[in-house]
Amino acid sequence: MADKKSNKRIKSLSIHRPFIYGTTARPFDPLRNPKPPGIPDDHTHSWEVFVKGVDDTDITYWLRRVQFKLHESIPNHVRVVDAVPGKPFSLKETGWGEFEITIRLYYVSESNEKPQTLYHHLRLHPYGRTEEEKEEMKNGPDGGVVKSWNYDEQIFNEPYESFYEILTSGAMPASSMKGGRGGGKQKGEKEVKMERSEGGVLARSAMIPLTNRGPEYPFSRETEQCEIEKLKKALVKVEEMTRKTKEEMEKKEKRLKELKAEGAKA
């Protein structure tokens, strides 16, 4: 529950925090990924499911627990991972089949928010829109590692005042959160040191890196812009296809009218 002294929501305000969830699977290989002793013979992969911050930033200030519901054939298939500051929420397993994982997010008590549920399909085998993309993933330099990662944004609508301070205490000096989150520095108040990740992301902020820094950090403004350009090109292509289809339909409708007219005269 929110602090009784600050049990008041900030109206007309929304704050979002980016995060990543997904799975990483590795085929067992004598050299790159040896199978540990005791693993069943029919298990072909090791895999990990996780929820973490963009650019590995800490998200435990707003997320306190994650529940992972795995396939029922897996022992102890419902597992809970509690927050450890600075660490991702993750668990590791081995297996041979793909299935849907239910991910339930539990927020810190100050948020007074109800848990939310995500669904993610565990992928063990290379995938892609084309055969070329599948082959590239299969024969990549990382030994056939299959990453199925999703970027998402958690939105907090009209957060409690106490939770707002938690969300933003690292993204701005403490003095900016006084008196309605504005005004000058208070007497005896210490400034909050604003730490940035290697990608330039400010802790406890909605920032994501400006540029890509390799396969372990695929989400950035640069990636976002590339996706926007792909969508623009796809939209142009769809519009052109729609125009051609419309022209064909008009021609056929015109021809149909002509045939009907000829039939009426006969």
C-alpha positions in Angstrom: 0.0 0.0 0.0 1.1 3.6 -0.6 2.3 5.6 2.4 -0.7 7.1 4.2 1.0 10.5 4.4 1.3 10.4 0.6 -1.7 8.4 -0.2 -2.7 10.7 -3.1 -2.4 10.0 -6.8 -0.9 12.6 -9.1 -3.7 13.3 -11.6 -3.2 13.5 -15.4 0.4 12.1 -15.1 1.7 8.9 -16.7 5.2 7.6 -16.3 6.7 4.7 -18.3 9.7 2.5 -17.7 11.3 0.4 -20.5 12.2 -3.2 -19.9 13.1 -6.4 -21.8 11.7 -9.9 -21.4 12.3 -13.1 -23.3 14.4 -16.2 -23.6 17.9 -17.2 -24.7 18.5 -20.8 -25.8 21.7 -22.6 -26.6 22.0 -26.1 -28.2 24.2 -28.5 -26.3 27.6 -28.8 -27.9 30.7 -30.6 -26.7 32.8 -27.5 -27.3 30.6 -24.5 -26.9 27.9 -25.7 -24.5 28.7 -29.1 -23.0 25.8 -30.9 -21.4 26.2 -31.0 -17.6 26.2 -34.3 -15.7 22.7 -35.5 -14.7 20.9 -33.8 -17.6 18.4 -36.2 -19.3 19.6 -37.6 -22.6 16.7 -36.2 -24.6 17.4 -32.6 -23.5 18.9 -30.8 -26.5 19.2 -27.2 -25.2 19.9 -25.1 -22.2 17.8 -21.9 -21.9 17.1 -18.9 -19.8 14.0 -16.8 -19.3 14.3 -13.3 -17.9 12.9 -9.9 -17.2 15.5 -7.1 -17.0 16.1 -3.4 -17.7 17.2 -1.9 -21.0 21.0 -1.7 -21.1 21.0 -3.8 -17.9 19.8 -1.0 -15.8 18.2 -1.9 -12.4 14.4 -2.2 -12.4 14.0 -3.5 -8.9 12.9 -0.1 -7.7 9.6 -0.6 -9.4 9.4 -4.4 -9.8 9.8 -6.6 -6.6 9.0 -10.1 -7.9 8.4 -12.1 -11.1 6.6 -15.4 -11.3 7.5 -17.7 -14.2 5.0 -20.5 -15.1 6.7 -23.1 -17.2 5.3 -26.3 -18.9 3.6 -28.6 -16.5 6.0 -31.5 -17.4 8.9 -29.5 -15.8 9.3 -30.2 -12.0 8.3 -27.2 -9.9 6.9 -25.5 -13.0 5.7 -22.4 -11.1 8.7 -20.5 -9.8 9.1 -17.1 -8.2 12.2 -14.9 -8.4 12.4 -12.0 -5.9 14.2 -8.8 -6.6 18.0 -8.5 -6.0 19.1 -4.9 -6.6 21.1 -4.6 -9.8 20.3 -8.1 -11.0 17.8 -9.3 -13.6 14.8 -11.6 -12.8 15.8 -14.8 -14.4 15.9 -18.6 -14.2 17.7 -21.3 -16.2 16.5 -24.7 -17.4 17.2 -27.4 -19.9 14.8 -29.2 -22.3 13.9 -30.3 -25.7 10.6 -28.7 -26.5 9.1 -25.2 -27.0 6.1 -23.9 -25.1 4.5 -20.7 -23.8 5.8 -19.2 -20.6 3.5 -17.1 -18.4 5.3 -14.2 -16.8 3.6 -12.4 -13.9 4.9 -9.1 -12.7 4.5 -8.0 -9.1 5.3 -4.3 -8.4 6.7 -2.7 -5.3 4.2 -2.1 -2.5 4.5 1.7 -2.8 3.0 1.5 -6.3 -0.3 -0.1 -5.0 -0.6 -1.6 -8.5 -2.1 -5.0 -9.2 0.1 -7.7 -10.8 0.2 -7.9 -14.6 0.7 -10.9 -16.9 2.8 -11.4 -20.0 3.1 -14.4 -22.3 6.2 -15.5 -24.1 6.9 -18.4 -26.4 10.1 -20.2 -25.6 12.1 -20.6 -28.9 14.8 -23.3 -29.1 15.3 -23.4 -32.8 16.3 -20.7 -35.3 13.4 -18.6 -36.6 12.9 -15.7 -39.0 10.7 -14.2 -41.7 12.8 -15.8 -44.4 15.0 -19.0 -44.7 18.0 -16.7 -45.0 17.3 -15.2 -41.5 16.9 -18.7 -40.0 20.2 -19.8 -41.5 22.0 -16.6 -40.3 20.8 -17.4 -36.7 21.7 -21.0 -37.0 25.2 -20.4 -38.3 26.0 -17.2 -36.4 29.3 -16.6 -34.6 27.6 -17.3 -31.2 27.1 -21.0 -32.0 23.5 -21.1 -32.9 22.2 -19.2 -29.8 18.5 -18.4 -30.3 17.4 -15.1 -28.8 13.7 -14.3 -28.5 13.7 -10.9 -26.8 10.9 -8.4 -26.5 11.1 -4.7 -25.7 8.1 -3.3 -23.7 7.2 -0.3 -21.6 5.5 -0.4 -18.2 3.1 2.5 -17.9 2.1 3.8 -14.5 -1.0 6.0 -14.8 -1.5 8.6 -12.0 1.1 7.1 -9.6 1.0 7.9 -5.9 3.2 10.7 -4.8 5.5 8.4 -2.8 5.8 6.1 -5.7 6.5 9.0 -8.1 9.5 9.9 -6.0 10.8 6.3 -6.1 10.4 6.2 -9.9 12.3 9.5 -10.4 14.7 9.8 -7.5 17.6 8.7 -9.7 16.7 10.5 -12.8 16.8 14.0 -11.4 18.4 15.8 -8.4 16.5 15.5 -5.1 15.9 19.2 -5.0 13.7 19.0 -8.1 11.2 16.7 -6.3 10.4 19.1 -3.5 7.3 21.3 -3.4 5.4 19.5 -6.1 8.6 18.3 -7.8 9.9 21.8 -8.4 11.6 24.6 -6.7 15.0 25.2 -5.3 17.3 23.0 -3.2 16.2 22.5 0.5 18.6 23.3 3.3 20.8 20.4 4.2 19.6 18.4 1.2 22.0 16.2 -0.6 22.0 16.0 -4.4 21.3 12.6 -5.9 24.2 11.4 -8.1 22.9 10.6 -11.5 24.6 7.3 -12.7 24.5 6.4 -16.4 25.0 3.0 -18.0 27.6 2.3 -20.6 25.0 3.1 -23.2 24.3 6.4 -21.7 21.0 5.4 -20.0 20.2 7.3 -16.8 19.2 5.2 -13.8 15.4 5.3 -12.9 14.5 7.0 -16.2 12.6 6.2 -19.4 15.8 6.5 -21.5 17.1 3.9 -23.9 20.6 4.0 -25.6 21.0 6.2 -28.7 22.9 3.7 -30.7 23.4 -0.1 -30.9 26.3 -1.6 -29.0 26.2 -5.2 -30.2 23.9 -8.2 -30.0 23.6 -8.1 -26.2 22.1 -4.6 -26.5 19.8 -4.7 -29.5 17.3 -2.0 -28.3 18.1 1.6 -29.0 16.9 4.8 -30.7 18.9 3.7 -33.7 17.0 0.4 -33.8 13.7 2.2 -33.3 14.5 4.5 -36.3 15.4 1.5 -38.5 12.1 -0.1 -37.6 10.3 3.1 -38.4 12.0 3.3 -41.8 11.0 -0.4 -42.5 7.4 0.4 -41.7 7.4 3.5 -43.9 8.8 1.4 -46.9 6.2 -1.3 -46.1 3.4 1.2 -46.1 4.5 2.6 -49.5 4.5 -1.0 -50.8 1.1 -1.7 -49.4 -0.4 1.5 -50.8 1.0 0.6 -54.2 -0.5 -2.9 -54.0 -3.8 -1.4 -52.9 -3.8 1.0 -55.8 -3.1 -1.8 -58.3 -5.7 -4.0 -56.8 -8.2 -1.2 -57.0 -7.4 -0.6 -60.6 -7.9 -4.3 -61.4 -11.2 -4.3 -59.6 -12.4 -1.3 -61.5 -11.4 -2.9 -64.8 -13.2 -6.1 -63.9 -16.3 -4.3 -62.7 -16.4 -2.3 -66.0 -16.0 -5.5 -68.0 -18.8 -7.2 -66.0 -21.2 -4.3 -66.8 -20.3 -4.6 -70.4 -21.0 -8.3 -70.4 -24.3 -7.8 -68.6 -25.3 -5.2 -71.2 -24.4 -7.5 -74.1 -26.4 -10.2 -72.4 -29.5 -8.0 -72.1 -29.4 -7.1 -75.8 -29.1 -10.7 -76.9 
